[in-house]
Amino acid sequence: MRKTKALFFVAMAVLFLVGGVSQSEAASGNLRYTITVSEFKNEAGWSGQWNVGDGFATILTAALQDSKQFIVLGDKEMRNEAMAEQDFAASGRTAKGKKTAQTGQMTPAQLLVRGSVTHVEQSTSGGSGGFSFQGIHLGGSKDSAEVNITIYLVDSETGQVKASTKVVGKSDRTGLSVGYFGSGLGGLTGDMDGFMKDNVGKACEDAVVQGVEFLVGQLEDIPWEGSVSLVKPDKIVINRGSREGVTEGTKFDVGEIEEVVDEDTGETLDSEMTRIATIEVTEVKEKIAYCKVINGKGITKGMTIFPAK
């Protein structure tokens, strides 16, 4: 719990650094995907401090949330804790009510983000504002740090890597402001001025900014789709809403998907939609939207929708 709180405060501060994809600059009507940060392994061999892999995953999750370009689910640790609470509620040992955690309601992730911290380099040239962490002393304002991180974007349905990149975060990057704050990380001693200038943390923040920009940049190459949930004579209901970035006036093509399946492996090799109609959104709620038919006919429940070209 102590570690989780510390990383939470780290994450909240990094949001101020994600200027390129901030809430105010988020694309209006962007169609969003569910995404979760799965795991970042610490393969750098850098020990004696907060786990750089877990820390990076936490602040990346917060930065993705602040970008408003995705429907961000909790990271692996958060989702495991949520499942544990559901299991506890299902055990019969808790009071029952409308707000009791229920199984079978967790939102599935369409995209997974995982990777590795492959290298951490830190210069401890001295200077004021130093601090100690678990027996290791780190210098203050004159130090610098660099982290190398590999990031993978994975399709959760197929397990295939959609894209990957390597980012290099530097604590002395021009324009990088002071990052995270607080004293919650276990083992931290010394003056807080030194902690505020922790260069490995600043290097991670720089890497997170690059990571979010990379992930947002992949959206144009990932097909977005939804389904028809209800068909009535005067309206069509789809299973996408404001949460996914759907807005009034958005148009979708509706049709049936034909898939080419590998008979040996069962893998989908290709898919193609035969368009039968186009619909336009007239009213939006959080998870659904009401639409009217612009052209075409024959829409039935379960048909696939794609953004109209």
C-alpha positions, 0 to 999 in steps of 0.5 A: 500500500505504501508503495502504491501511494508513492507511485500515485503521487509520482503519477499525478505530477507527471501529468503536467509534462504531457503537454503534447497530448494534454486534455485541452489539445485532445482531438475532438471526437477522437474514437478511443480504444480501451488500453491497459499498461500490462508490465514493464520489466526492470532489466537494467540491473539497477537496484537499491531504489524504487522499482523503475519498471513498476514506477514507469508503468504507473506514471505511464498509466496516469499520462495515458489517462490525462491524454484523453485519447484512450479509455484507460484501464488500471495497470496489471497490479490495479486490475489484480487488486480489483479481481481480488476484491471481487473474489472477496465479495463473492466469498460471502464474507462481506455485506451485500448491496448494490455497490458490492464488487461484482464479477463479470463486469470488468472492461476488457482491454483492446490494446496492451502496453508492455515493455522493458527498462533496458538501461539506467545511467546516472551521474552522481557528480555531487552538488547540493540537494542530495539524498539517500535511498536504501543505503545509496546516496544520490547527488543533487542538482548537478547530476544527470540521468538517462533511461532506455525503455522499449515499448510494445503495443499489443493487440489483446485479441491476437497477441500480436505486436502492433508497433514498438519503439525505443525511447531514451529519457533524459533528465536534462532534456531542454524544457523538462520541468521538475517532476514528481513530488512527495515523500512516500517512497519507502526508504527515502531520507534527506532533504526534500529539495534533493528528492524533487530533483531526482534525475532518474525520475525526471528521465522517466518522465521524459520517457513517458512523454515520448511513450504517450506520443508514440502510442497516440500516433499509432491510432490512425493505423488501428481499425476501430469498430463497434456493433449494432445493439438494437434495431427499431423502425425509428432508431438504431442503437450502437454499443459505443458512446461518449466514452469512446469519443462518439459525438452527435453527427458522427457517421458510421458504415454498417455491414457484415464482416467476412473473415478468411481463417487459416484452416490449420491454425484457426487464425484470422488471416484477413477480414472485409466488410460488405457495407449495406448502410450508413448511419448518423449519430443523433444522441450520445450517452456514455456507452451507447449512441442513438442513430438514424439511417442516412442510406441503405437498409437491412440493418440487423442486431450484431452487425459491425460498424466502422467510421464512415469514409 
